[in-house]
Amino acid sequence: MHCGILVLFISLFLTLVGPCELLDNGLAKSPPMGWIAWERFRCTTDCNVYPDNCISEDLFMAMADKLVEDGWKDLGYQYVNIDDCWSALVRDVNGKLQADQDRFPNGIKKLAEYIHSKGLKLGIYGDLGHSTCGGYLGTLPETIDIDANTFAEWEVDMVKLDGCNSNSTERSIGYPKMSHALNSTGRAILYSCSWPAYEDGLPPKVNYTLIGQLCNLWRNYDDINDSWDKVKAIINWFGDHQEDLQPAAGPGRWNDPDMLIVGNFGLSQDQSKAQLAIWAILAAPFFMSNDLRTISDDAMNLLQNKLLIHIDQDKLGQQGVRIKKDQDFQLWKRKLSHGQFALAYLNTADLGEARSFTLSLSPLHIEDCSLGYNIYDVFDKQLVAFLTSNHTHSFRVNPTSVVLFFIRPVC
């Protein structure tokens, strides 16, 4: 279907359901945070061979326990998200989705009760198509209402709706319909839609004004995997297309560059800093996909950095932008509330030598406070400079790494 016809169709749909039926759940006023299974555990379903790592209720209960025991919940990591491969291969006699009986013997509602007893929230995965990306039960336009009501009956708090095995026409119908259906359940359910990612992520095929009225967050681009090359590709794509992406984000509606892979196998400590810094500049959801039972102290310290989280969760909700790119060097800036800023100096080169740079506030249009600014290094957790518009300071950034500054006025 031609993209112009799609937009016309969706506009007609919204006219029919009425403006009051647009997503209005009051959720995600700041980017949501939590843990999700997919990148680390994928579709591991053999619990006999892999009892500690299979997609099962035991895995999600264990991660919920760790979120509480190790202080993650207190920092804002509140969602425990099931991804693909959780369901049985057939619906029940009433046409409802059901969990795999061997791996979720107590059912999703009992799991939700356990998660809630920990003061956390449960997310679940669906796919707008005849089957999920992993080959499990999908949601078609004609089953959306029953699936939304099933999720609400299970007391689920978030739904991620993927788009494998669907076409543009089905997506143009299904994603708005699921938004309406979730809104109609009477339960506040965070809605993550992958619609833009399946339509190349950009206008004219993607209408971000419309997406922001229907979804709390959305995937825009390719799936992440456990590699620096993929993290770098995502960063570059968001920077290259920020004119279309940045205005779409704000409280209640967020671009999602995908999961945090910090704590897995593919990133060095410096590269882990780089992913976290740019995700925070992008006001991105912070959904970790790692093993919280075995995560290293170094990775935990990065992910639990309070100043980093403060930047990501800033109440102004304005996504940052890349303001300079010079071959392997990038400068990203995010305006924060109360006259504060975050700056990320990213060195994507893999050469052995660190790169020097000079921080000067006036060229960055950070000069409203005549008394000056305190400059904090977020990952070193220290005040590193005090600058006015007339001063500069030199720093160095390692290869495939970042220096992230939090800039606070003293006015």
Buried (B, 14 or more C-beta within 10 A) or exposed (E): EEBEEBBEBBEEBBEEBEEEBBBEBEBBEBBBBBBBBBBBBBBBBEBEEBEEBBBBBBBBBBBBBBBBEBEBBEBBBBBBBBBBBBBBEEBEEEEBBBBBEEBBEEBBBBBBBBBBEBEBBBBBBBBBBEBBBBEBBBBBBEBBBBBBBBBBBBBBBBBBBBBBBBEBEBBBBBBBBBBBBBBBBEBBBBBBBBBBBBBEBBBEBBBBEBBBBBBBBBBBBBBBBBBBEBBBBBBBBBBEBBEBBBEBBBBBBBBBBBBBBBBBEBBEBBBBBBBBBBBBBBBBBBBBBBBBEEBEEEBBEBBBBEBBBBBBBBEBBBBBBBBBBEEBBBBBBBBBEEBBBBBBBBBBBEEEEBBEBEBBBEEBEBBEBEEBBBBBBBBEEEEBBEBBBEBEBEBEBBBBBBBBBBBBBEE
